[in-house]
Amino acid sequence: MDIAKIREIAERKLEGGPLFVVDVKCSPANEVELLIDSDESVSIDACVELSRAIEAELDRDVEDFELTVASAGVGQPLKVFRQYKKLEGKPVEVVLKNGMKILAELRAAAPEAITLAYREKVAVEGRKRKQEVEVVKEYSMEEVKTTREYLDFK
């Protein structure tokens, strides 16, 4: 199955709206999974509508396939820049390529870097105990292994 063609059809159908393509995968058995996300929320009706629109442009007689259109799951790693923009001001869990894990607020996102704000204990001159201070730091996308929306169930 030509996943590039499916991505192109989906992006064309979603252009200018709140929905956007996150990922397209195809198994050896031609089971295609199209993940979409939204600046707001993704309804089941939107998934069904997009699935029908894509299937209408493809010919099952030429190549048989199974198409699943689904919302990118909460807790899944972010894959596209628009997902980062959507989470600005919200808590995220970032794992750096060096293995360090950071729970922080995503203050800003750009295609080449993200800015995180988090609390950290640091040694302050003249004090015995470490003081907790807010750290705001920019990390290049080269340093980032994964980023996920952080949900606190407390």
QUIMOHU-V564289 format. One line per field, one symbol per residue. phi: phi as a letter, one per 20 degrees, with the letter a starting at -180 (. if undefined). psi: psi as a letter, one per 30 degrees, with the letter a starting at -180 (. if undefined). burial: # if it has 9 or more other C-alpha atoms within 8 Angstrom, else .. Layout:
phi = ???
psi = ???
burial = ???
This chain:
phi = .efffffffffffegndfebedacccegemeeddeccbfdbdefgfffffgfffffeddfffbfbcdddcffffneffccgfffffegndfcdddefenfdcebeffbccgdacddcbebecfdgncfefdeceddcecfffeeebccfdddef
psi = kjfeeeeeeeeeefkfafklkelklklfghjkkjklllfclkleeeeeeeeeeeeffljffekklkkkklkkkkfkkkflefeeeegkglkljkklfgfkkkklkjelklffllkkklkkklkkkgkelkkklkkjkkklfefkelklkkkjg.
burial = ..#..##.###..#....####.#.#...#########...#....##.##.###...#.....#.######.....#..#.###.##.#######......#######...#######..........#....#...###.########....
